[in-house]
Amino acid sequence: MARILAVDDERAILDALARVLGRDGHEVVKAADPTAVPGTNLSRFDLVLCDVMMPGLDGFELVRQIRPDFDGPIIFLTARVAEEDAVAGYGLGADDYVRKPFGAAELRAKVAAHLGLATSIWTIPGGTAPLP
């Protein structure tokens, strides 16, 4: 499946992301230090998950720096819930803005959709018909 870079200063969140997305066969590379990411070879990744509020380098600035070199999907995962923050994130080139707390199923669905992997593994709640 996909190789995903997850950037968050909270190791517990990184571990949870790896566990949840690993269920779908994704490899999650965890980065707890956002300042190390701009020097990373981003072409090795299919998708980036990024927190916004991090010490040293916030997620908005990180995306501003990496977007010119990374053309894959970028999804912000953040506790910043204000509409203007989401608009700012999209303005920087993010493909999605997910507010914490979020459910594991929602995250898995969004990642699959952004990777173009939305398949018959997703079914209508209470039903058995595959989603289109």
HUBEL-V318684 format. One record per residue. N is the residue number from 1. RES is the residue in one letter. PSI is psi in whole degrees, -180 to 180 (NA if undefined). Layout:
n: {N:N}
res: {RES:RES}
psi: {PSI:PSI}
This chain:
n: {1:2:3:4:5:6:7:8:9:10:11:12:13:14:15:16:17:18:19:20:21:22:23:24:25:26:27:28:29:30:31:32:33:34:35:36:37:38:39:40:41:42:43:44:45:46:47:48:49:50:51:52:53:54:55:56:57:58:59:60:61:62:63:64:65:66:67:68:69:70:71:72:73:74:75:76:77:78:79:80:81:82:83:84:85:86:87:88:89:90:91:92:93:94:95:96:97:98:99:100:101:102:103:104:105:106:107:108:109:110:111:112:113:114:115:116:117:118:119:120:121:122:123:124:125:126:127:128:129:130:131:132}
res: {M:A:R:I:L:A:V:D:D:E:R:A:I:L:D:A:L:A:R:V:L:G:R:D:G:H:E:V:V:K:A:A:D:P:T:A:V:P:G:T:N:L:S:R:F:D:L:V:L:C:D:V:M:M:P:G:L:D:G:F:E:L:V:R:Q:I:R:P:D:F:D:G:P:I:I:F:L:T:A:R:V:A:E:E:D:A:V:A:G:Y:G:L:G:A:D:D:Y:V:R:K:P:F:G:A:A:E:L:R:A:K:V:A:A:H:L:G:L:A:T:S:I:W:T:I:P:G:G:T:A:P:L:P}
psi: {-142:157:121:133:121:124:116:140:-10:112:-33:-38:-42:-43:-41:-41:-44:-40:-48:-48:-22:-25:-28:9:7:146:123:118:123:131:109:-14:102:-23:-18:-14:-42:-25:2:147:95:-13:-14:-8:149:-22:148:130:132:128:161:-52:97:146:151:-51:110:162:-34:-47:-38:-47:-38:-38:-38:-21:-40:-23:-4:117:6:177:141:127:122:136:111:156:-6:111:-5:142:-39:-29:-43:-43:-41:-42:-45:-37:-27:-7:8:149:-20:160:104:124:135:146:151:160:153:-41:-40:-46:-47:-41:-42:-42:-47:-43:-44:-25:-3:27:8:111:-165:0:-20:127:160:129:131:-1:-177:-1:133:148:148:NA}
